[in-house]
Amino acid sequence: MPSIWHVFVTQGKEQDEAIPLAIENLNLIEEQLKGKKFFSGETIGLVDIAFGWMGNLISVLEMVTGLKLIDAEKFPLLQAWMQNLSDVQVIKENWPPHDKLVSKFQAIRETYLATGAPK
C-alpha cells in the first residue's frame, strides 16, 4: 500500500519516480495469483479480504490521478482477481459507493498536494 499511496499523493517527477516501486510491488502480487482465481485458490479467503481494498480502491485512485497502474495487459491475473472479488455478492453489497470514494480521495489528494503533507 505505501508504494501505491505514494503514487497517489504526488505529482510530476516525484510521481514518475514512485511508479516503478508500485509496479514492482504489483508484480509481486500478480505472481501470487498464478493458477488461482483467488489468493487461496477457487474460493475467497483471508488474504483476499486483506487485499480487498485493492479490488475497489485502485480504480478510484486511478480515476483521481488519471493514471492506469493495473491494466489487463500488464497484470492479467490481478485484473481478473479484482473482477472476481467484485463479483462476490457479500463484497459487492458492502463496498462503499464508488462516486463517494472518488470525491473523498480527490479531496485527500488535493490536500496532500496543496500542503506538501508527508507521504
N, C-alpha and C positions, 0 to 999 in steps of 0.2 A: 504493500500500500504506500509506503513513503515515497518510492520512486514515481509512482503514478500521481500521487498528490503533488509532488514537486513539479511535474509537467503542468499540472492543472493551475498552480498558483504562481507561475512565472510566465514571462513572455520574451520574445526576441531571442537574443543569443543565449541567455540563461535557460530558456525553454528548449532551444535547439540542443544544448549540451545535456539536458536532463533526459531527453527522449531515448538515447541509446541504452541507458541503465533500465529504464522502464521496459523497453523492448527485450532486453536480456532477461529480466525477471518474468516477463510474459512467456518467453521461450521455455523457461524452466517449468512453468505451469503447464504449458502445451505438452511438454514431454510426459508429464504425469497422466495425461489423458489418453495416451496411445492404447488403442484396442478397447477403450471403455466409453460408455455413454456418460457415466458419472465417475467421480474420483474413486468410488468404492466398487464400481462395476456397472451392473444394469439397473440398480436402484439407488435412489438418493440416500446419502449417508452424512455423517458428521462433517467431513471435510467439505462436502458440497454446501452445507449450511454455513460453515465458517467462511468460505469464499463466496457465499451467495450475494454479498453486496456487489461483487464484480458483475454479476449477471444483470443487474439493474443499473447500478451507478456509473459504470464505464460509459454506457451510451449517453447518460446525462452529461458527464464530463466532456465527452467528445462533442456533444451538441453545444455546450457552453464555450469551449475553446476553439471549435472549428477544426479540431484535429481528429484524425481517424487512427487510433492506436491498434484496434483489433479489427482486422478485415478477414474475410473468408480465405483469401489467398495466402496471407502470411500465417494466420492462425486458424486453420480449418477446424481443428479439434476444440479449441477454446470457443470459437464462434458457435459450433454445434452444441457444446455444453451449455453455453449461455441460453441458447434457444430451448434445449431440453429442460433446463432448470425453470425457465419462464413458463414452460408448458405444464409443470407440476401444479395441480389445482390449488393445494394449500399455499404454495408460494405465490401464485398469481393472485389469490384472494387477499394476501396480507402485505404485498408491496405497496408503498405509498404511491399516490398518483404521480405519474411522470411529469406533468406540467408543473406541479408544485415543487418537485425536486429541481427542475430546471430553474425556476425562479429563485429558489433558495440558494443554489450553487452559483448562479450568476451573481447574486449579491455577495456571497462569500468571496468569490474570485475578485470582484471589483474592490472589495475591502482590502484584500491581500495586495493587489496591485497598487492601490492608491496609498497605502500606508507603508508598503515595504515590509510588512509583517514577516517574522521569521517563518521559514519554510520548514 
